[in-house]
Amino acid sequence: MNGDLWWVPSVIVIGLVVAGVWALVGVSRRRTRARLGQVSAAATELERSASSSLVRADDLVQDATDELSFAIAQFGESATREFAAALATSKLQLSDAFALQQKLDDAVPDSAQERTRWNQQIVQLADEATTRLGNQARNFTAKRGVERNAPQQIDELHRRLDRVSDRVAGGANTLARLGLSYSAAALAPISGNVGRASAALRAARTSAVAAATRLEAASSEPVGEQLQSAEHALFQATQLLDAIETGEDQLHRGFANLQKALDAASSELAEARALRDNHEESDTSASLNHVITDAAAVQASLREPKRLNDPAVDLVTLEAAMNGLDSIRSEARNRQLRLDNARTALAGALLTARSQITLTRDFVAGNRVRVQAAARTRLAEAERQLALAVAESDPVTALDTARRAMTHATDADALARYDVH
């Protein structure tokens, strides 16, 4: 390149750097403007929502004020007390919301954060007031529906009362029949249901008659509360009578389970008696006999034909008796198994001990001069233990004794060989 143009590359590089920086600045500005635009749009939408919520809440408060006056005239102050309290609370919230809106509209400059916070509070206050009054309005709309349909509801209520009344006699018969098979304790959860159901039905009829009387007299007093009381009492009576039927099913299922448990107990007692009669240990047989006697007595008492049953309690009683039997029976089986295993091992232990004693005795006899007293003492003890093992009637004790004889014989052999060498 000509020496006079040495500066051209530098200018190009600088130009590229400046262009890149300018492009980055442009992108950053566009992003900032977009973000600010989004923030501004969100703030505008929040202000619009706050204004709309405030207007809606104000309209609803005005409507609710008129609605409360009508409700008091129709249902009385007692029935509208909750409505009045809800309206008072909503009015306070609405007043707070208007105060915040005034701060937004006055000439005092507000920061963006303050305007956002206040608008959010306005939305919250207005929506809470709207929801509360809306719920109350729906409640009284439903109550007016009840009043309009009261004649039909009273007719249907009387028909349902008659049907449930017919069930009272059936419930009483069911309890009388159950009393022939089940104890008073077993029937205690449902024994008073007929009386309570009858009382609830009387209360329901009283409320239904009071409602009908008001309608016939063309009274302006509402009948919704009387109808609600009648419905509640009728529901209670129905539940009480249903409980008798459910209780009967549960008692019968419990009795069936008890019979199965008693049959299973018979099988377990038969096995326990066989184990008792064939067991080799008298103490164990005596222990088995004791628990067998107790369990059999419990089983026999639960099978008495004229006995009044309480299936839940009876099952617990039987299980306790059979658990005691199972514990002793398991222990007896283990002890018998130990005896059988010992008897099987005893023959081999005696044979091994005799063989070792014979070998040691022959070795000592062949080396009398050099074998000392220690070896001879061990051999004599081995012979004594072997004789005891042969004479012992308890196979477990005999096995242990035979093993001791083998140990002494082995020790005698080792000592004798040490003396000889």
Secondary structure, 3 states (H helix, E strand, C coil): CCHHHCCHHHHHHHHHHHHHHHHHHHHHHHHHHHHHHHHHHHHHHHHHHHHHHHHHHHHHHHHHHHHHHHHHHHHCCCCCHHHHHHHHHHHHHHHHHHHHHHHHHCCCCCCHHHHHHHHHHHHHHHHHHHHHHHHHHHHHHHHHHHHHCHHHHHHHHHHHHHHHHHHHHHHHHHHHHHCCCECHHHHHHHHCHHHHHHHHHHHHHHHHHHHHHHHHCCCCCCCHHHHHHHHHHHHHHHHHHHHHHHHHHHHHHHHHHHHHHHHHHHHHHHHHHHHHHHCCCHHHHHHHHHHHHHHHHHHHHHCCCCCCECHHHHHHHHHHHHHHHHHHHHHHHHHHHHHHHHHHHHHHHHHHHHHHHHHHHHHHHHCCCCCCHHHHHHHHHHHHHHHHHHHCCCHHHHHHHHHHHHHHHHHHHHHHHHHHC
